[in-house]
Amino acid sequence: LNFQSTVSALVYSLVHERCPGTAPAGWFLENDVVRFVVAQQGRTPDYLCLLLRAVTLVFDAWPLLTTGRPFHRLAPEVRRRQIERWRTSRLGSMRDFIRYYEGLAVFGWYAYCAERTAKA
């Protein structure tokens, strides 16, 4: 299990789902967005930061029982299905987890798109 790899896989998946075709070809903003999300988590109070890390690692471990692989090593389509299961879960904490990452990823994506557009 790897926190950084899980955040990266989750952000890539969410950006590709929610923001397709919004940046010109060749911009490759995903890594910038991953760094943005990790930086925002670093700004949270310690107790929240630890909780977010723990839940992120649980999310990474979740598919181990069914696929034998952590989330960050799954194919994109399998990742998408896990995200959707958590997004529509009866447990509010699972839905909130996806909403948290989704909000940061989409915000970061459009912020970096706007920044790059302004510089161009």
C-alpha positions in Angstrom: 0.0 0.0 0.0 1.3 3.4 -0.9 -0.4 6.7 -0.1 1.3 8.8 -2.8 0.5 6.2 -5.5 -3.1 5.9 -4.4 -3.6 9.7 -4.4 -2.0 9.8 -7.9 -4.2 7.0 -9.2 -7.3 8.5 -7.7 -6.7 12.0 -9.0 -5.9 10.7 -12.5 -9.1 8.7 -12.5 -11.2 11.5 -11.2 -9.7 14.1 -13.6 -10.2 11.8 -16.6 -13.8 11.1 -15.6 -14.8 14.7 -14.7 -12.7 16.9 -16.9 -12.3 15.1 -20.3 -11.1 17.3 -23.1 -10.8 20.5 -21.1 -7.0 21.1 -21.6 -5.1 21.3 -24.8 -3.2 18.3 -25.9 0.3 18.0 -24.5 -0.4 20.0 -21.3 -0.1 17.0 -18.9 -1.5 18.7 -15.9 -2.3 15.6 -13.9 1.0 15.5 -12.0 0.5 19.2 -11.0 -2.9 18.4 -9.7 -1.6 15.4 -7.7 1.0 17.6 -6.1 -1.8 20.2 -5.4 -4.0 17.6 -3.7 -1.1 16.3 -1.6 -0.1 19.8 -0.6 -3.7 20.7 0.4 -3.7 17.6 2.6 -0.5 18.7 4.2 -2.2 21.9 5.2 -4.9 20.2 7.2 -4.7 19.8 11.0 -2.7 16.8 12.1 -5.7 14.8 13.3 -7.4 15.2 9.9 -4.2 14.6 7.9 -3.7 11.3 9.8 -7.3 10.3 9.3 -7.2 11.1 5.5 -4.0 9.1 5.1 -5.6 6.2 7.0 -8.8 6.2 4.9 -6.8 6.6 1.7 -4.8 3.5 2.6 -8.0 1.6 3.4 -9.3 2.7 0.0 -6.1 1.4 -1.6 -6.4 -1.9 0.2 -10.2 -2.3 -0.5 -9.8 -4.3 -3.8 -7.1 -6.6 -2.4 -9.8 -9.2 -1.4 -11.4 -9.4 -4.8 -8.6 -8.6 -7.2 -5.4 -9.3 -5.2 -4.2 -5.9 -6.2 -4.3 -2.5 -4.5 -6.3 0.3 -6.1 -3.2 2.1 -7.4 -2.3 -1.1 -9.4 -5.7 -1.6 -11.0 -6.6 -1.0 -14.6 -8.4 2.3 -15.2 -11.8 0.6 -15.8 -11.6 -1.3 -12.5 -10.5 1.8 -10.7 -13.6 3.6 -12.1 -15.9 0.9 -10.8 -14.4 1.1 -7.3 -14.7 4.9 -7.3 -18.4 4.5 -8.4 -19.1 1.9 -5.6 -17.7 4.3 -3.0 -19.5 7.2 -4.5 -22.8 5.5 -4.3 -22.2 3.6 -1.0 -24.8 3.6 1.8 -22.0 4.8 4.1 -21.7 8.5 4.1 -18.1 8.4 5.0 -17.2 6.5 1.8 -19.2 9.0 -0.3 -17.6 11.9 1.5 -14.1 10.4 0.8 -14.7 10.4 -2.9 -16.3 13.9 -2.8 -13.3 15.2 -1.0 -10.8 14.0 -3.6 -13.1 14.8 -6.4 -13.5 18.4 -5.3 -9.8 18.9 -4.9 -8.9 17.2 -8.1 -11.5 19.1 -10.2 -10.6 22.5 -8.5 -6.9 21.8 -9.1 -7.4 20.8 -12.7 -9.3 23.9 -13.6 -7.0 26.2 -11.6 -4.0 24.8 -13.5 -5.8 25.1 -16.8 -6.6 28.7 -16.1 -3.1 29.4 -15.0 -1.6 27.9 -18.2 -4.1 29.6 -20.4 -3.2 33.0 -18.8 0.5 32.4 -19.5 -0.1 31.3 -23.1 
